[in-house]
């Protein structure tokens, strides 16, 4: 098996070459990948079937949660979205080499701020084999190299998908070899976390335990979220039918997702709370009313419930117990809605809609590498714009700082 550092070195070299790829070449590569996945989806489903059989044994042994098992399932709907996401990414503007600022510091001295790739991304994720294609497509479009490490429960699916993707890219002229890589062992994870010479950003996709471990064991910058403790606040003026529709979607549409609602806050003055709670219970959701549930990610048909005094109380609760992921207010009071959306300190704040919209595909990003609750660089669903940084380019004709230090010349700082 290839040494991890050799893989990392190859990825670093490929990331440099990728910066020179034209938008046309990258888009050609993406279309080739989407077509290849469609042509070989039977092989992918077979690999996924083998993973599901293995994962079922892990669930029975108590080594894998039911929620993680559900994330592992790759069906026709997920495959369709996976492929469409790649086509969508191919249609987006190239995020690289965009001029973000152009300023004349002095006559003939021009400063430019230009977008550029981050470099090499280390992606560590659990289950969800569609992550492979999403991240590969985003990496291609943003000219980044990646080293992917999935869980053992999805090894067959992950391997099959990346082999199909790399095979498709090998037929595209100018495409650098070694841009998309995959490793499989725990030892590789340990090596990845130490490889700050080659890897520029680590993105974990998984539960709190995984993210916490990564953050505590690497000097490399980490982008991601540890918890998905999302809230919905039903205000006094909420429409009952709208509240039912939104809350049920946010809790039952896909309970194991990180953007599923975990806590329902209800204004004490909302007069139809019993009808709302009965509708939720009738959908098979267990309601929990204890303080121990206020910062808990169930990823299941369980929902914490708390009555609050009003919008200020709801905001205070969310900022205290939330994870900074996604929150929603159900109200007909526009002033309360604006207050909630301005003061809740989360990556996503919604009005009268389900928290399940927190997703790169649904935002029109084509796909996402994950959802970030960070407050630097990228926040919320991270698409291609979150995978570029910038550099400053300064162009002149022999200017020197000493002339300005002595007052012989002055800056005029004019944006052009």
C-alpha positions in Angstrom: 0.0 0.0 0.0 1.3 3.5 -0.9 2.8 5.6 1.8 0.6 8.5 3.0 3.3 11.1 2.6 3.9 10.0 -1.0 0.1 10.5 -1.6 0.3 13.9 0.1 3.3 15.0 -2.0 1.5 14.0 -5.2 -1.6 15.9 -4.2 0.5 19.0 -3.5 2.1 18.9 -6.9 -1.3 18.3 -8.6 -2.8 21.3 -6.7 -0.1 23.6 -8.2 -0.8 22.3 -11.7 -4.5 22.6 -11.2 -4.2 26.4 -10.6 -3.4 26.7 -14.3 -6.4 24.8 -15.6 -8.9 26.8 -17.7 -12.6 26.9 -16.8 -13.3 25.0 -20.0 -11.0 22.1 -19.1 -12.5 21.9 -15.6 -16.0 21.9 -16.9 -15.2 19.3 -19.5 -13.8 17.1 -16.7 -17.0 17.6 -14.6 -19.3 16.6 -17.4 -17.2 13.5 -18.1 -17.4 12.6 -14.4 -21.2 13.0 -14.4 -21.7 10.9 -17.5 -19.4 8.2 -16.1 -21.3 7.9 -12.9 -24.5 7.6 -14.8 -23.1 4.8 -17.0 -21.6 2.9 -14.1 -24.3 3.4 -11.5 -25.1 -0.4 -11.4 -21.6 -1.1 -10.2 -21.9 1.7 -7.6 -25.2 0.2 -6.3 -23.6 -3.3 -6.1 -20.7 -1.9 -4.0 -23.2 0.0 -1.8 -25.2 -3.2 -1.3 -22.0 -5.0 0.0 -21.3 -2.0 2.4 -24.9 -2.1 3.7 -24.6 -5.8 4.5 -21.3 -5.2 6.4 -22.8 -2.2 8.1 -25.9 -4.1 9.2 -23.5 -6.5 11.2 -21.9 -3.4 12.8 -25.3 -2.1 13.9 -26.2 -5.5 15.4 -22.9 -5.5 17.3 -23.5 -2.0 18.5 -20.5 -0.6 16.7 -22.6 1.6 14.3 -25.7 3.7 15.0 -28.9 3.2 13.1 -28.6 6.9 12.0 -25.2 6.3 10.5 -26.5 3.2 8.7 -29.3 5.3 7.1 -26.8 7.8 5.8 -24.9 5.0 4.1 -27.8 4.1 1.8 -27.3 5.2 -1.8 -30.6 4.9 -3.7 -31.8 6.2 -7.1 -32.9 9.5 -5.6 -29.5 10.2 -4.0 -27.7 9.1 -7.2 -29.9 11.4 -9.3 -29.1 14.3 -7.0 -25.4 13.4 -6.9 -25.1 13.4 -10.7 -27.2 16.6 -11.1 -25.1 18.3 -8.5 -22.0 17.7 -10.7 -23.7 19.2 -13.8 -24.8 22.2 -11.7 -21.3 22.8 -10.5 -20.1 22.7 -14.1 -22.4 25.6 -14.9 -21.2 27.8 -12.1 -18.7 30.6 -12.6 -15.1 29.7 -12.2 -14.2 30.9 -8.6 -10.5 31.1 -9.4 -8.6 34.1 -10.7 -11.4 36.6 -10.0 -10.3 40.1 -9.3 -11.8 41.1 -6.0 -10.1 44.5 -5.7 -7.9 46.6 -7.9 -6.3 49.7 -6.4 -3.7 52.1 -7.7 -1.4 52.8 -4.7 0.5 55.4 -6.7 1.1 56.2 -10.3 2.0 52.9 -12.0 1.8 50.9 -8.8 -1.2 48.6 -9.0 -2.5 46.3 -6.3 -4.9 43.4 -7.1 -6.7 41.0 -4.7 -7.3 37.8 -6.7 -9.1 34.6 -5.7 -7.0 31.4 -5.7 -7.4 27.8 -4.5 -6.7 26.8 -0.9 -4.4 24.0 -2.1 -4.8 20.5 -0.6 -7.9 19.5 1.4 -8.0 16.6 3.7 -11.6 15.3 4.0 -12.5 12.9 6.8 -16.1 11.6 6.8 -18.4 8.9 8.0 -20.9 7.0 5.9 -22.6 9.1 3.2 -20.8 7.8 0.0 -22.3 10.7 -2.0 -19.7 12.9 -0.2 -17.0 11.5 -2.6 -18.6 12.8 -5.7 -19.7 16.1 -4.2 -16.2 17.0 -2.9 -14.5 15.7 -5.9 -16.6 17.9 -8.2 -16.1 21.0 -5.9 -12.4 20.3 -5.8 -12.2 20.1 -9.6 -14.1 23.4 -10.1 -12.1 25.2 -7.4 -8.7 23.8 -8.6 -8.0 22.2 -5.2 -6.5 18.7 -4.6 -8.1 16.4 -2.1 -7.2 13.4 0.1 -10.4 11.6 1.1 -10.8 9.3 4.1 -14.2 7.6 4.5 -15.4 5.2 7.2 -14.8 1.5 6.9 -18.6 1.0 6.6 -18.6 2.7 3.2 -15.2 1.5 1.8 -16.6 -0.4 -1.2 -18.8 2.4 -2.4 -16.2 5.1 -1.9 -13.5 3.1 -3.7 -15.8 2.3 -6.7 -17.0 5.9 -7.0 -13.5 7.5 -6.9 -12.2 4.9 -9.4 -14.9 5.8 -11.8 -14.3 9.5 -11.4 -10.5 9.2 -11.9 -11.0 7.0 -14.9 -13.2 9.7 -16.5 -10.7 12.4 -15.7 -7.8 10.4 -17.2 -9.5 10.9 -20.6 -9.5 14.7 -20.3 -6.4 16.4 -21.8 -4.4 18.6 -19.4 -6.0 17.2 -16.3 -3.3 16.6 -13.6 -2.9 13.2 -12.2 -3.2 12.9 -8.4 -5.7 15.6 -7.9 -8.2 13.3 -6.2 -6.9 10.7 -3.8 -8.3 8.3 -1.2 -6.9 6.6 1.9 -8.5 3.9 4.0 -6.8 3.2 7.3 -6.8 4.8 10.8 -3.1 5.1 10.5 -3.7 7.3 7.4 -5.9 9.6 9.5 -3.1 10.0 12.0 -0.6 10.8 9.2 -3.1 13.2 7.7 -3.4 15.2 10.9 0.4 15.6 11.1 0.9 16.5 7.4 0.7 20.3 7.8 3.6 20.6 5.3 1.3 19.3 2.5 -2.3 19.7 3.7 -3.8 23.2 4.0 -7.3 22.6 5.4 -9.1 19.6 7.0 -12.8 19.2 6.7 -14.5 16.6 8.9 -18.0 15.4 8.1 -19.4 13.3 10.9 -20.5 13.3 14.5 -19.3 15.4 17.5 -16.8 12.7 18.6 -15.1 12.7 15.2 -14.9 16.5 14.8 -13.7 17.0 18.4 -11.0 14.4 18.0 -9.7 16.1 14.8 -9.7 19.6 16.2 -7.7 18.4 19.3 -5.1 16.4 17.3 -3.9 18.6 14.4 -2.2 22.0 13.8 -3.9 22.2 10.4 -6.9 24.6 10.1 -10.2 22.7 10.5 -13.5 23.7 8.9 -16.7 22.1 10.0 -19.3 21.7 12.7 -19.3 19.5 15.8 -23.1 19.4 16.5 -26.3 20.0 14.5 -28.6 21.2 17.3 -31.1 23.1 15.3 -34.1 24.9 16.7 -37.5 26.0 15.6 -39.3 28.7 17.6 -43.1 28.9 17.2 -44.2 32.4 18.1 -47.5 33.6 19.5 -48.8 34.7 16.0 -47.7 31.5 14.2 -50.2 29.9 11.8 -51.0 26.4 13.1 -51.1 24.6 9.8 -47.8 26.3 8.6 -46.2 25.4 11.9 -47.3 21.7 11.6 -46.0 21.5 8.0 -42.6 23.1 8.8 -41.9 21.3 12.0 -42.9 17.9 10.7 -40.7 18.3 7.6 -37.8 19.5 9.8 -38.0 16.5 12.1 -39.3 13.6 10.0 -38.2 14.2 6.4 -34.7 12.8 7.1 -34.2 12.5 10.9 -30.5 11.6 10.7 -29.4 14.8 8.9 -27.4 17.5 10.7 -30.0 20.1 9.7 -32.9 18.3 11.3 -34.7 20.2 14.1 -33.7 18.9 17.5 -35.4 21.5 19.8 -38.9 23.0 19.5 -39.4 26.3 21.4 -43.0 27.4 21.8 -44.2 30.8 22.9 -46.3 30.4 26.1 -48.9 32.6 24.5 -49.3 30.4 21.4 -52.8 29.1 22.0 -52.7 26.0 19.7 -49.6 24.4 21.2 -51.5 21.2 22.2 -52.7 20.7 18.6 -49.2 21.2 17.3 -47.7 18.8 19.7 -50.4 16.2 19.1 -49.7 16.4 15.3 -46.0 15.8 16.0 -46.6 12.9 18.3 -49.0 11.4 15.7 -46.2 11.4 13.2 -44.2 9.0 15.5 -42.0 11.6 17.2 -41.1 11.2 20.9 -41.4 14.5 22.7 -38.9 15.2 25.6 -39.4 18.1 28.1 -36.3 17.8 30.3 -33.4 20.4 30.5 -30.9 17.6 29.7 -32.3 17.6 26.2 -31.6 21.2 25.4 -28.2 20.6 23.8 -28.7 17.1 22.3 -28.4 15.9 18.7 -30.7 12.9 18.5 -30.6 12.3 14.7 -33.7 10.3 15.4 -37.5 10.7 15.8 -37.0 12.5 19.1 -37.7 16.2 19.8 -36.9 18.4 22.8 -39.7 20.8 23.6 -39.5 23.9 25.8 -42.0 26.7 26.4 -40.5 30.3 26.4 -41.7 33.7 27.3 -41.3 35.2 23.8 -38.8 36.0 21.1 -36.2 37.4 23.4 -36.3 34.3 25.6 -36.1 32.1 22.4 -33.0 34.0 21.2 -31.3 33.7 24.5 -32.0 30.0 24.7 -30.7 29.3 21.2 -27.5 31.3 21.7 -26.9 29.5 24.9 -27.7 25.9 23.9 -27.5 25.8 20.1 -24.6 24.7 18.0 -24.6 27.7 15.6 -26.0 25.6 12.8 -29.5 26.5 11.6 -32.6 28.0 13.4 -36.1 29.0 12.2 -38.9 31.2 13.5 -42.5 30.5 12.7 -44.4 33.8 13.1 -46.7 36.3 11.3 -45.0 39.1 13.3 -42.5 40.7 10.9 -40.8 42.7 13.7 -40.2 39.5 15.7 -39.0 37.7 12.6 -36.4 40.3 11.9 -35.3 40.5 15.5 -34.8 36.7 15.6 -32.9 36.6 12.3 -30.6 39.5 13.3 -29.8 38.4 16.9 -29.6 34.6 16.7 -25.9 33.8 16.3 -26.1 30.8 13.8 -24.9 30.1 10.3 -28.5 29.9 9.0 -31.5 31.8 10.3 -34.9 31.3 8.7 -38.4 32.6 8.8 -41.4 30.3 8.2 -39.4 27.5 6.5 -37.8 24.2 7.5 -34.3 23.9 8.8 -33.7 21.1 6.2 -33.0 23.8 3.6 -29.5 24.2 5.1 -27.8 22.4 2.2 -25.4 23.4 -0.6 -27.5 21.7 -3.3 -30.6 23.4 -2.2 -28.8 26.8 -2.0 -27.8 26.4 -5.6 -24.1 25.7 -4.8 -24.3 22.4 -6.8 -23.0 20.6 -3.7 -21.1 21.2 -0.5 -18.0 20.0 1.2 -19.9 20.3 4.5 -21.6 22.8 6.8 -19.4 25.1 8.8 -20.3 26.9 12.1 -17.0 28.7 12.0 -16.9 32.5 12.0 -13.8 32.8 9.8 -13.4 32.2 6.0 -16.6 30.2 5.4 -19.9 29.6 7.2 -23.0 27.6 6.6 -23.1 25.2 3.6 -19.6 25.4 2.0 -19.6 25.3 -1.8 -17.0 26.4 -4.2 -16.7 30.0 -2.9 -15.7 28.5 0.5 -12.9 26.5 -1.2 -11.0 29.6 -2.5 -8.9 32.1 -0.6 -7.1 35.1 -2.2 -3.7 36.5 -2.8 -2.4 40.0 -3.4 -0.6 40.9 -6.6 1.4 44.1 -6.8 2.7 45.3 -10.2 5.0 48.3 -10.6 8.1 49.6 -12.3 11.0 49.8 -9.8 9.2 51.5 -7.0 10.8 51.3 -3.6 9.5 51.9 0.0 12.3 54.2 0.9 10.9 56.9 -1.4 7.7 56.9 0.5 9.4 56.7 3.9 11.4 59.9 3.1 8.3 61.7 1.8 9.6 61.8 -1.8 6.5 60.1 -3.0 3.0 59.7 -1.5 0.3 57.1 -1.9 -3.0 58.1 -3.3 -4.9 54.8 -3.0 -7.4 55.1 -5.8 -9.7 52.1 -6.6 -9.8 51.4 -10.4 
